C-alpha cells in the first residue's frame, strides 16, 4: 500500500483511493488528489485490496477519511468502521469515481469529481440513519426482496454426464470414443433454455412486532428503507388478482422478514438465501460530508 503525505493547511485528510477507481478512471483520481491536496494537508493511501483498505482506515489517527471510489467503496468504508465500532465518531467524506454512483447521488454527494472534492473541503457533515441486520451487515440506502425464480417445469435442466467410470476401467473404450468424436460430425447445438420465470414469494413481514403480511398472502416484492425520522419505511406489494392490489405500507424501527429461503439486495450487494432476517434502524449512526446548503 503506497502512502504519500502533502501539507498545505492545518486540516488533516486521509484520502483512501479504491483500487477499482484507480483502474477504471485514473484521470478522475488524479483530479481529486490535486483538488484535495491544494486545500488541505493530505495523506494519500493506495490500498491494493479490501484488507489494506480496512487497515488504512484503522490507522487513520486524527485524520478525516476521504474515500475516492464508487458506491461499493463507500459501503466498504462504512462496514469497516461499523465493525470497528468507530462509525459514530468518524465523519466520512466521498469523492465518487466509477460507474455505480446511484447511492452516492441519493445521499446528496455531487457525482462530479471537482464538485465532490470541493464539497469535502468546504461542505458540512450530515448525520444519517442506517439499518443494521442480525448478521452485523449495514444498509445505507434501501433493500429489496425480489420475486422468487422457479425453473420451468419445477426442475432444473440436467446436462448429460459421460460414463467416466467405464472409460477409466477400459482404456480401449476411451480410444474408441476419441475416434468416434473425430469421425462423426458434431451434433446440432441444443436449443437455448429459457431463463427461470419469477414467481411470487410467501413471506411474513413484521414491523415492530406487528405482522404486515403473512405466509398465506403471496407477494411480488418487499422494499425497506430508512426514512428521515429514525424509522424504516416498509412497502409490500401483494400479488394482484384482476385489479392491481394496493401496496401495504408501514413504518417502524425493527423489520423482520421470514419464510421460504429468500435473497435480498441491500445497496449494491445481493445476500442470501436466508430463512429470516431482522433489520434495526440506527438513528444518526453515521455522518457524511455534503455540500453546504444541500
Secondary structure, DSSP 8 states (H G I E B T S, - for coil): -EEEEE-SSS-EEEEEE-HHHHHH-HHHHHHHHHHHHHHSEEEEEE-SSHHHHHHHHHT-TTSEEEEEE-HHHHHHHHHHHHHTT-STT--BEEEE-SS--HHHHHTT---SHHHHHHHHHH-EEEEEEEEEETTS-EESSEEEE--EEE-GGGS--------HHHHHH-HHHHHHHHHHHHHS------------EEE-B-EEEEETTEEEE-TTS-EEEEEEEE-TTSSEEEEEEE--SSS----EEEEESEEEEEEEEEEEEETTEEEEEEEEEEEEEEEEEEEEEE-TT-
